[in-house]
Amino acid sequence: MQLTFHGAAREVTGSLYLLETDQSRILIDAGMFQGPRRLERLNMVPRGLDLQRIDAILLTHGHLDHCGRLPLLSRSGYRGPVYATQGTIEIASLILHDAAHIQEHDTKRENRRRARAGMKPTKPLFDDRDVEHVIRQFVPVSYDEINNITDQIKATFVEAGHILGSASIKLRVRENGETKNLVFSGDLGQYDVPLMRDPALIEEADIVMMESTYGDRDHRPMTETLSEFKEILRKAFQDGGKVLIPSFAVGRTQQILYYLALMANRDEIPALPVYLDSPMGISATAIYARHEEIMDEAAQVIIEDGDIKKGKFRFRTCQSMEESQMLNELPGPCVIIAGAGMCNAGRILHHFKHNLWKETTEVVMVGYQARGSLGRMLLDGADRVKIFRETIQVNATINGVGGFSAHGGQTDLLRWLEPMASKKARVILTHGESHQIDELSYAIERKFDLKPFAPKLQEKIEI
Ligand SMILES: [Zn+2]
């Protein structure tokens, strides 16, 4: 049996692993590489991969770095099933449609530039038709049920606690009269956070493929994060300022709404109106609200009849551009949640343009801000920033609030691994940059006396 790492090998994006036995071939995830151009160039069908001979694809969750190459594989000739939980199918469909629109838009702009320079036009990686096509290939699976994927491979999807529908995948593989248990962690969430159930306990594993995004550290405790958040909201209320929260549409937005609703209903924060100014965030929140059954009991506190429960929580959504622009006329105080999460595009830019120059504005960064992003520049204390070719003076307060991550920290990862590591499973670390992998390796060695292995991109190993 062989395993090849066609992505997320000493990187955090592009998850795609090929498992081959003497008679079966399956893929686990088919994610997009994201970030610098060097990585984006890798967004292709892996070299040497014969799509006609792939029996199935198993998808851990709907984030683009795990599902973004699915339309490309489908367009290039993959006709088989894509197994995923119902939650993942809905989230992946939303995210893939959005990605197709962004790519079509970017390609049009690039082709206008190419036409001016007398160059040949380029094509988007995939379009909406490819997305529609691959959506028809989805096969829903239930959590904790055994699925026969091929004659040799059985798969069970279990809770990963990361975003709605997210799963770790347990495989039972029979080859030449021998059975092996393989576990693919997918992305793992934090333990004991509201909305998401805890990652499931897995005991049986010969080989574990584990993510290591935050393998080097623990997140800030939630109690500290929340008291800082409350302080910012109180200050904005007193000053009459706007609180701007750039946020990822899936996962982070719902978590922030949860805390805002809870704190408002408990009178822990002033009665500020909260606007979700993100069509994709609105759709993702509706998917969350529809699937209360796969969240923890905390979800019931804020979800009622498939909608966000209002009570004292003054919550509005802005679907259209006009509704979004109306927010500029509001005097404040209020809270505006808008995309994109790293402030590199989306409606948050308009709110920045209209409010960053005001001293009463509070910006709350709740997610990871990559180097080079506008969000990172603001966090690093930039005096002026360029938005839509206009230089804007930054007089707002920029707050970096840690703790809201959808990924587990080092302690969470070790806790998840413990039952398998204590039985001496072989540990393979993926989905992390070198520093995070090294730190997590060291922690695993110290705690369990095991030496993990971290494959390189395209590396094939015998198992
Ligand atoms: Zn993820």
Boltz pocket constraint, residues with backbone or C-beta under 6 A from the ligand:
constraints:
  - pocket:
      binder: B
      contacts: [[A, 61], [A, 63], [A, 66], [A, 162], [A, 187]]
      max_distance: 6.0
